[in-house]
Amino acid sequence: MKHVNIDADGQKLGHLAVKISDILNGKNTAEFTKNKVPEVCVVVKNCSKLDISNKKMKATEYQRYSGYPGGRKVRTMVEEIQVNGFESILRSAVSGMLPKNRLKSIKLRRLQISE
């Protein structure tokens, strides 16, 4: 399996998520096919040094739903970082950019993030 190392120091969250999702989808190779998972593993370093504006930190919300009435939980990006770290922010951004199919979970397992 091929490893791709990415340094997140000073990069914008959305731009980095697009790069990672393209690599996990295999769009950067000549042998791209939609129904196959490429043999690649993405390793992201310095995730805590991402360039995120203060406006985005306060405005972006992450929500969960338990399935029960009144079970919706909402956190801002600042609260999410305090609880789960920068890894959850980047993983959520990449997850939203991958196709919604059976291969999504397999592709996300090949993403390794270190703060």
DRENKE-575059 format. One line per field, with one value per atom (N, C-alpha, C, O): atom name; residue in three letters; residue number from 1; x, y, z. Coordinates in steps of 0.02 Angstrom, whole numbers, plus 50000, padded with zeros to 5 digits. Each point is the difference from the previous one (the first is absolute). Last residue first. Layout:
N
atom <- CA, ...;
res <- ALA, ...;
n <- NUM, ...;
u <- X, ...;
v <- Y, ...;
w <- Z, ...;
% end
This chain:
115
atom <- N, CA, C, O, N, CA, C, O, N, CA, C, O, N, CA, C, O, N, CA, C, O, N, CA, C, O, N, CA, C, O, N, CA, C, O, N, CA, C, O, N, CA, C, O, N, CA, C, O, N, CA, C, O, N, CA, C, O, N, CA, C, O, N, CA, C, O, N, CA, C, O, N, CA, C, O, N, CA, C, O, N, CA, C, O, N, CA, C, O, N, CA, C, O, N, CA, C, O, N, CA, C, O, N, CA, C, O, N, CA, C, O, N, CA, C, O, N, CA, C, O, N, CA, C, O, N, CA, C, O, N, CA, C, O, N, CA, C, O, N, CA, C, O, N, CA, C, O, N, CA, C, O, N, CA, C, O, N, CA, C, O, N, CA, C, O, N, CA, C, O, N, CA, C, O, N, CA, C, O, N, CA, C, O, N, CA, C, O, N, CA, C, O, N, CA, C, O, N, CA, C, O, N, CA, C, O, N, CA, C, O, N, CA, C, O, N, CA, C, O, N, CA, C, O, N, CA, C, O, N, CA, C, O, N, CA, C, O, N, CA, C, O, N, CA, C, O, N, CA, C, O, N, CA, C, O, N, CA, C, O, N, CA, C, O, N, CA, C, O, N, CA, C, O, N, CA, C, O, N, CA, C, O, N, CA, C, O, N, CA, C, O, N, CA, C, O, N, CA, C, O, N, CA, C, O, N, CA, C, O, N, CA, C, O, N, CA, C, O, N, CA, C, O, N, CA, C, O, N, CA, C, O, N, CA, C, O, N, CA, C, O, N, CA, C, O, N, CA, C, O, N, CA, C, O, N, CA, C, O, N, CA, C, O, N, CA, C, O, N, CA, C, O, N, CA, C, O, N, CA, C, O, N, CA, C, O, N, CA, C, O, N, CA, C, O, N, CA, C, O, N, CA, C, O, N, CA, C, O, N, CA, C, O, N, CA, C, O, N, CA, C, O, N, CA, C, O, N, CA, C, O, N, CA, C, O, N, CA, C, O, N, CA, C, O, N, CA, C, O, N, CA, C, O, N, CA, C, O, N, CA, C, O, N, CA, C, O, N, CA, C, O, N, CA, C, O, N, CA, C, O, N, CA, C, O, N, CA, C, O, N, CA, C, O, N, CA, C, O, N, CA, C, O, N, CA, C, O, N, CA, C, O, N, CA, C, O;
res <- GLU, GLU, GLU, GLU, SER, SER, SER, SER, ILE, ILE, ILE, ILE, GLN, GLN, GLN, GLN, LEU, LEU, LEU, LEU, ARG, ARG, ARG, ARG, ARG, ARG, ARG, ARG, LEU, LEU, LEU, LEU, LYS, LYS, LYS, LYS, ILE, ILE, ILE, ILE, SER, SER, SER, SER, LYS, LYS, LYS, LYS, LEU, LEU, LEU, LEU, ARG, ARG, ARG, ARG, ASN, ASN, ASN, ASN, LYS, LYS, LYS, LYS, PRO, PRO, PRO, PRO, LEU, LEU, LEU, LEU, MET, MET, MET, MET, GLY, GLY, GLY, GLY, SER, SER, SER, SER, VAL, VAL, VAL, VAL, ALA, ALA, ALA, ALA, SER, SER, SER, SER, ARG, ARG, ARG, ARG, LEU, LEU, LEU, LEU, ILE, ILE, ILE, ILE, SER, SER, SER, SER, GLU, GLU, GLU, GLU, PHE, PHE, PHE, PHE, GLY, GLY, GLY, GLY, ASN, ASN, ASN, ASN, VAL, VAL, VAL, VAL, GLN, GLN, GLN, GLN, ILE, ILE, ILE, ILE, GLU, GLU, GLU, GLU, GLU, GLU, GLU, GLU, VAL, VAL, VAL, VAL, MET, MET, MET, MET, THR, THR, THR, THR, ARG, ARG, ARG, ARG, VAL, VAL, VAL, VAL, LYS, LYS, LYS, LYS, ARG, ARG, ARG, ARG, GLY, GLY, GLY, GLY, GLY, GLY, GLY, GLY, PRO, PRO, PRO, PRO, TYR, TYR, TYR, TYR, GLY, GLY, GLY, GLY, SER, SER, SER, SER, TYR, TYR, TYR, TYR, ARG, ARG, ARG, ARG, GLN, GLN, GLN, GLN, TYR, TYR, TYR, TYR, GLU, GLU, GLU, GLU, THR, THR, THR, THR, ALA, ALA, ALA, ALA, LYS, LYS, LYS, LYS, MET, MET, MET, MET, LYS, LYS, LYS, LYS, LYS, LYS, LYS, LYS, ASN, ASN, ASN, ASN, SER, SER, SER, SER, ILE, ILE, ILE, ILE, ASP, ASP, ASP, ASP, LEU, LEU, LEU, LEU, LYS, LYS, LYS, LYS, SER, SER, SER, SER, CYS, CYS, CYS, CYS, ASN, ASN, ASN, ASN, LYS, LYS, LYS, LYS, VAL, VAL, VAL, VAL, VAL, VAL, VAL, VAL, VAL, VAL, VAL, VAL, CYS, CYS, CYS, CYS, VAL, VAL, VAL, VAL, GLU, GLU, GLU, GLU, PRO, PRO, PRO, PRO, VAL, VAL, VAL, VAL, LYS, LYS, LYS, LYS, ASN, ASN, ASN, ASN, LYS, LYS, LYS, LYS, THR, THR, THR, THR, PHE, PHE, PHE, PHE, GLU, GLU, GLU, GLU, ALA, ALA, ALA, ALA, THR, THR, THR, THR, ASN, ASN, ASN, ASN, LYS, LYS, LYS, LYS, GLY, GLY, GLY, GLY, ASN, ASN, ASN, ASN, LEU, LEU, LEU, LEU, ILE, ILE, ILE, ILE, ASP, ASP, ASP, ASP, SER, SER, SER, SER, ILE, ILE, ILE, ILE, LYS, LYS, LYS, LYS, VAL, VAL, VAL, VAL, ALA, ALA, ALA, ALA, LEU, LEU, LEU, LEU, HIS, HIS, HIS, HIS, GLY, GLY, GLY, GLY, LEU, LEU, LEU, LEU, LYS, LYS, LYS, LYS, GLN, GLN, GLN, GLN, GLY, GLY, GLY, GLY, ASP, ASP, ASP, ASP, ALA, ALA, ALA, ALA, ASP, ASP, ASP, ASP, ILE, ILE, ILE, ILE, ASN, ASN, ASN, ASN, VAL, VAL, VAL, VAL, HIS, HIS, HIS, HIS, LYS, LYS, LYS, LYS, MET, MET, MET, MET;
n <- 115, 115, 115, 115, 114, 114, 114, 114, 113, 113, 113, 113, 112, 112, 112, 112, 111, 111, 111, 111, 110, 110, 110, 110, 109, 109, 109, 109, 108, 108, 108, 108, 107, 107, 107, 107, 106, 106, 106, 106, 105, 105, 105, 105, 104, 104, 104, 104, 103, 103, 103, 103, 102, 102, 102, 102, 101, 101, 101, 101, 100, 100, 100, 100, 99, 99, 99, 99, 98, 98, 98, 98, 97, 97, 97, 97, 96, 96, 96, 96, 95, 95, 95, 95, 94, 94, 94, 94, 93, 93, 93, 93, 92, 92, 92, 92, 91, 91, 91, 91, 90, 90, 90, 90, 89, 89, 89, 89, 88, 88, 88, 88, 87, 87, 87, 87, 86, 86, 86, 86, 85, 85, 85, 85, 84, 84, 84, 84, 83, 83, 83, 83, 82, 82, 82, 82, 81, 81, 81, 81, 80, 80, 80, 80, 79, 79, 79, 79, 78, 78, 78, 78, 77, 77, 77, 77, 76, 76, 76, 76, 75, 75, 75, 75, 74, 74, 74, 74, 73, 73, 73, 73, 72, 72, 72, 72, 71, 71, 71, 71, 70, 70, 70, 70, 69, 69, 69, 69, 68, 68, 68, 68, 67, 67, 67, 67, 66, 66, 66, 66, 65, 65, 65, 65, 64, 64, 64, 64, 63, 63, 63, 63, 62, 62, 62, 62, 61, 61, 61, 61, 60, 60, 60, 60, 59, 59, 59, 59, 58, 58, 58, 58, 57, 57, 57, 57, 56, 56, 56, 56, 55, 55, 55, 55, 54, 54, 54, 54, 53, 53, 53, 53, 52, 52, 52, 52, 51, 51, 51, 51, 50, 50, 50, 50, 49, 49, 49, 49, 48, 48, 48, 48, 47, 47, 47, 47, 46, 46, 46, 46, 45, 45, 45, 45, 44, 44, 44, 44, 43, 43, 43, 43, 42, 42, 42, 42, 41, 41, 41, 41, 40, 40, 40, 40, 39, 39, 39, 39, 38, 38, 38, 38, 37, 37, 37, 37, 36, 36, 36, 36, 35, 35, 35, 35, 34, 34, 34, 34, 33, 33, 33, 33, 32, 32, 32, 32, 31, 31, 31, 31, 30, 30, 30, 30, 29, 29, 29, 29, 28, 28, 28, 28, 27, 27, 27, 27, 26, 26, 26, 26, 25, 25, 25, 25, 24, 24, 24, 24, 23, 23, 23, 23, 22, 22, 22, 22, 21, 21, 21, 21, 20, 20, 20, 20, 19, 19, 19, 19, 18, 18, 18, 18, 17, 17, 17, 17, 16, 16, 16, 16, 15, 15, 15, 15, 14, 14, 14, 14, 13, 13, 13, 13, 12, 12, 12, 12, 11, 11, 11, 11, 10, 10, 10, 10, 9, 9, 9, 9, 8, 8, 8, 8, 7, 7, 7, 7, 6, 6, 6, 6, 5, 5, 5, 5, 4, 4, 4, 4, 3, 3, 3, 3, 2, 2, 2, 2, 1, 1, 1, 1;
u <- 49892, 50000, 50071, 50013, 49886, 50036, 50003, 50010, 49852, 50010, 50037, 49982, 49946, 50031, 50018, 50035, 49804, 50021, 50027, 49963, 49930, 50068, 50025, 50051, 49728, 50046, 50072, 50046, 49775, 50015, 50047, 50037, 49885, 50046, 50018, 50058, 49783, 50065, 50051, 50058, 49718, 50031, 50068, 50045, 49827, 50019, 50036, 50052, 49843, 50072, 50024, 50060, 49707, 50027, 50076, 50026, 49848, 49987, 50035, 50025, 49967, 49960, 49982, 49947, 50278, 49935, 49963, 50032, 50141, 50003, 49931, 49950, 50094, 50021, 50007, 50012, 49932, 49949, 50016, 49955, 50204, 49943, 49944, 49967, 50221, 50017, 49941, 49985, 49993, 50003, 50015, 49969, 50034, 49932, 49999, 49955, 50253, 49967, 49929, 49977, 50146, 50026, 49965, 49983, 49961, 49981, 50021, 49961, 50104, 49929, 49976, 49957, 50266, 49991, 49927, 49987, 50093, 49998, 49988, 49977, 49930, 50062, 49990, 49945, 49891, 50027, 50064, 50031, 49860, 49980, 50037, 50028, 50009, 50016, 49985, 50037, 49901, 50073, 50020, 50045, 49730, 50018, 50076, 50022, 49890, 49982, 50021, 50024, 50006, 50043, 49987, 50047, 49813, 50065, 50048, 50040, 49705, 50038, 50067, 50018, 49755, 50062, 50029, 49994, 49761, 50035, 50061, 49996, 49802, 50054, 50040, 50020, 49723, 50048, 50050, 49982, 49815, 50066, 50052, 50052, 49696, 50043, 50071, 50038, 49807, 49977, 50042, 50013, 50110, 49944, 49977, 50038, 50151, 49942, 49939, 49945, 50284, 49995, 49944, 50000, 50164, 49931, 49994, 50021, 50169, 49987, 49926, 49969, 50210, 49942, 49995, 50023, 50137, 50001, 49944, 49994, 50077, 49970, 50005, 49995, 50120, 49989, 49974, 50026, 50035, 49939, 49986, 49941, 50257, 49939, 49936, 49950, 50266, 50002, 49935, 49975, 50065, 49980, 49997, 49958, 50122, 49930, 49973, 49945, 50285, 49959, 49926, 49959, 50213, 49985, 49955, 49965, 50226, 49927, 49985, 50026, 50187, 49982, 49924, 49970, 50190, 49959, 49983, 49995, 50136, 50025, 49963, 50026, 49939, 49982, 50024, 49981, 50073, 49930, 49980, 49956, 50264, 49990, 49928, 49990, 50061, 50038, 49982, 49975, 49921, 49999, 50036, 49982, 49992, 50023, 50006, 50039, 49838, 50018, 50017, 49960, 50037, 49986, 50025, 50057, 49871, 50036, 49978, 49942, 49983, 50047, 50044, 50059, 49680, 50072, 50043, 49982, 49763, 50034, 50075, 50028, 49748, 50058, 50031, 50001, 49812, 49980, 50058, 49991, 50026, 49955, 49989, 49989, 50240, 49935, 49957, 50024, 50236, 49941, 49940, 49982, 50271, 49958, 49937, 49976, 50202, 49974, 49952, 49961, 50073, 50034, 49969, 49943, 49978, 50065, 50040, 50057, 49725, 49993, 50067, 50004, 49921, 50043, 49997, 50021, 49875, 49959, 50041, 49974, 50134, 49965, 49954, 49988, 50126, 50048, 49965, 50015, 49856, 50022, 50048, 49995, 49938, 49946, 50017, 49981, 50172, 49998, 49945, 50012, 50008, 50059, 49997, 50013, 49819, 49992, 50059, 49990, 50019, 49951, 49988, 49990, 50149, 50033, 49952, 50021, 49894, 50048, 50035, 50010, 49842, 49965, 50047, 49988, 50103, 49966, 49967, 50008, 50215, 49929, 49966, 50019, 50246, 49954, 49928, 49983, 50228, 49984, 49952, 49989, 50115, 50021, 49984, 50027, 49944, 49943, 50018, 49955, 50168, 50011, 49945, 49993, 50030, 49978, 50013, 49983, 50079, 50008, 49982, 50023, 49923, 50007, 50002, 49952, 50088, 49985, 50014, 50052, 49887, 50038, 49977, 49940, 50061, 49958, 50044, 50049;
v <- 50755, 50071, 50022, 50058, 49744, 50012, 50075, 50039, 49758, 50070, 50004, 49967, 49858, 50003, 50073, 50032, 49806, 50068, 50001, 49984, 49829, 50009, 50071, 50019, 49910, 49962, 50009, 49989, 50103, 50040, 49963, 50032, 49857, 50054, 50042, 50021, 49810, 49969, 50054, 49997, 50067, 49982, 49968, 50010, 50048, 50059, 49982, 50029, 49825, 50005, 50057, 50005, 49946, 49949, 50004, 49972, 50256, 49932, 49951, 50020, 50250, 49965, 49931, 49991, 50169, 49978, 49958, 49961, 50231, 49934, 49980, 50023, 50178, 50007, 49933, 49999, 50029, 50034, 50005, 50011, 49900, 49954, 50031, 49965, 50165, 49952, 49953, 49982, 50172, 50036, 49952, 50005, 49910, 50018, 50035, 49987, 49964, 49938, 50013, 49970, 50209, 49982, 49937, 49996, 50073, 50053, 49981, 50004, 49859, 49990, 50052, 49985, 50030, 49940, 49992, 49983, 50183, 50021, 49940, 50009, 49971, 50020, 50017, 49994, 49943, 49946, 50018, 49955, 50198, 49932, 49946, 49954, 50279, 49989, 49928, 49971, 50099, 49994, 49986, 49960, 50084, 49935, 49988, 49945, 50266, 49948, 49931, 49959, 50221, 50009, 49946, 49970, 50044, 49972, 50005, 49955, 50033, 50042, 49967, 49951, 49909, 50030, 50046, 49988, 49866, 50044, 50028, 50023, 49767, 50034, 50040, 49974, 49893, 50034, 50038, 50042, 49826, 49970, 50031, 49969, 50058, 50045, 49975, 50024, 49786, 50069, 50045, 49982, 49805, 50013, 50072, 50043, 49870, 49962, 50010, 49979, 50126, 49935, 49957, 49940, 50257, 49988, 49930, 49951, 50268, 49929, 49993, 50047, 50159, 49975, 49924, 49967, 50276, 49927, 49972, 50014, 50245, 49958, 49926, 49983, 50284, 49931, 49957, 50002, 50232, 49991, 49928, 49981, 50102, 50014, 49981, 49983, 49988, 49963, 50010, 49954, 50169, 49932, 49958, 49956, 50263, 50003, 49929, 49984, 50050, 50004, 50001, 49974, 49901, 50068, 49998, 49951, 49869, 50006, 50069, 50018, 49819, 50071, 50006, 49994, 49801, 50021, 50074, 50028, 49818, 50063, 50022, 50040, 49751, 50055, 50068, 50051, 49741, 50018, 50059, 50039, 49832, 50069, 50024, 50056, 49734, 50022, 50073, 50036, 49734, 50073, 50018, 49975, 49811, 50017, 50076, 50030, 49766, 50071, 50013, 49985, 49795, 50020, 50072, 50015, 49794, 50059, 50015, 49990, 49856, 49977, 50058, 50004, 50015, 49999, 49978, 50011, 49915, 50041, 49998, 49946, 50023, 49970, 50049, 50061, 49983, 49944, 49965, 49945, 50247, 50018, 49943, 50013, 50031, 49969, 50013, 50000, 50075, 50016, 49961, 50000, 50012, 49941, 50011, 49954, 50209, 49986, 49942, 49992, 50175, 49947, 49989, 50021, 50130, 50025, 49947, 50012, 49953, 50044, 50027, 50030, 49819, 49976, 50043, 49978, 50038, 49976, 49971, 49961, 50139, 49940, 49971, 49939, 50263, 49945, 49937, 49946, 50250, 49980, 49941, 49954, 50143, 49961, 49978, 49945, 50197, 49934, 49957, 49941, 50285, 49961, 49929, 49953, 50196, 49983, 49958, 49950, 50137, 49945, 49979, 49941, 50246, 49938, 49941, 49946, 50267, 49983, 49934, 49959, 50133, 49975, 49978, 49949, 50149, 49937, 49971, 49941, 50213, 50010, 49932, 49952, 50084, 49989, 50012, 49991, 50014, 50061, 49992, 50048, 49732, 50063, 50059, 50006, 49745, 50046, 50068, 50042, 49743, 50044, 50053, 50038, 49698, 50068, 50040, 49977, 49769, 50043, 50072, 50027, 49710, 50069, 50043, 50000, 49723, 50051, 50069, 50012, 49723, 50062, 50050, 50008, 49711, 50059, 50062, 50004;
w <- 50768, 50018, 50010, 50016, 49818, 50063, 50013, 49954, 49884, 50017, 50067, 50049, 49730, 50066, 50015, 49960, 49863, 50017, 50071, 50047, 49840, 49974, 50010, 49972, 50086, 50043, 49978, 50039, 49833, 50060, 50048, 50037, 49767, 49982, 50062, 50007, 50019, 49985, 49984, 50022, 50009, 50064, 49990, 50041, 49765, 50038, 50065, 50017, 49809, 50005, 50044, 50015, 49928, 50044, 50009, 50048, 49890, 49978, 50047, 50053, 49889, 50050, 49973, 49970, 49975, 49976, 50053, 50036, 50042, 49969, 49976, 50029, 50095, 49931, 49964, 49939, 50297, 49961, 49926, 49960, 50193, 49994, 49959, 49961, 50096, 49948, 49988, 49943, 50232, 49937, 49942, 49947, 50274, 49980, 49932, 49959, 50139, 49979, 49976, 49952, 50142, 49934, 49974, 49940, 50277, 49953, 49929, 49953, 50229, 49983, 49949, 49959, 50127, 49958, 49978, 49943, 50215, 49929, 49954, 49943, 50311, 49967, 49927, 49972, 50212, 49958, 49963, 49971, 50193, 50021, 49961, 50030, 49922, 50070, 50021, 50039, 49744, 50006, 50072, 50012, 49946, 49971, 50005, 50014, 50051, 50048, 49976, 50039, 49812, 50058, 50052, 50027, 49783, 49983, 50060, 50011, 50053, 49953, 49987, 50033, 50031, 50026, 49947, 49940, 50131, 49954, 50036, 50057, 49953, 50036, 49949, 49948, 50081, 49956, 50041, 50042, 50029, 50005, 49954, 49988, 50051, 50038, 50006, 50042, 49896, 49998, 50045, 50058, 49842, 50046, 49993, 49978, 49906, 49976, 50044, 49981, 50025, 50033, 49974, 50009, 49879, 50017, 50028, 49967, 49979, 50006, 50017, 50025, 49862, 50036, 49999, 49954, 50010, 49991, 50042, 50059, 49828, 50051, 49980, 49941, 50009, 49977, 50057, 50056, 49976, 49961, 49982, 49994, 50130, 50038, 49962, 50031, 49868, 50064, 50039, 50032, 49769, 49986, 50065, 50007, 50008, 49979, 49988, 50021, 50024, 50060, 49984, 50039, 49792, 50023, 50063, 50012, 49903, 50004, 50030, 50052, 49861, 49998, 49997, 49946, 50167, 49944, 50005, 50055, 50096, 49973, 49937, 49961, 50161, 50045, 49975, 50028, 49861, 49990, 50043, 49981, 49960, 50023, 49988, 49976, 49878, 50058, 50015, 49957, 49901, 50008, 50065, 50053, 49757, 50067, 50005, 49963, 49872, 50008, 50073, 50045, 49772, 50069, 50008, 49983, 49805, 50024, 50072, 50018, 49775, 50051, 50023, 49984, 49914, 49983, 50059, 50058, 49879, 50049, 49983, 49997, 49834, 50033, 50049, 49988, 49855, 50042, 50034, 50027, 49818, 50054, 50049, 50060, 49799, 49988, 50062, 50056, 49830, 50040, 49977, 49941, 50001, 50002, 50041, 50033, 49940, 49932, 50000, 49953, 50263, 49964, 49932, 49987, 50188, 49980, 49962, 49982, 50119, 49941, 49976, 49946, 50245, 49947, 49938, 49946, 50285, 49945, 49943, 49960, 50225, 50024, 49947, 49999, 49952, 50006, 50023, 49973, 50016, 49932, 50003, 49959, 50244, 49971, 49929, 49979, 50135, 50030, 49969, 49986, 49944, 49981, 50026, 49963, 50107, 49929, 49976, 49965, 50254, 49995, 49928, 49986, 50057, 50021, 49994, 49979, 49980, 49948, 50015, 49956, 50207, 49941, 49945, 49967, 50233, 50014, 49937, 49986, 50001, 50014, 50006, 49966, 50094, 49945, 50022, 50059, 50079, 49963, 49942, 49964, 50123, 50030, 49955, 49945, 50026, 50003, 50028, 50009, 49850, 50057, 50000, 49951, 49947, 49989, 50064, 50055, 49810, 50059, 49982, 49950, 49957, 49979, 50063, 50039, 49888, 50051, 49971, 49970, 49929, 49993, 50054, 50011, 49983, 50000, 50000, 50037;
% end
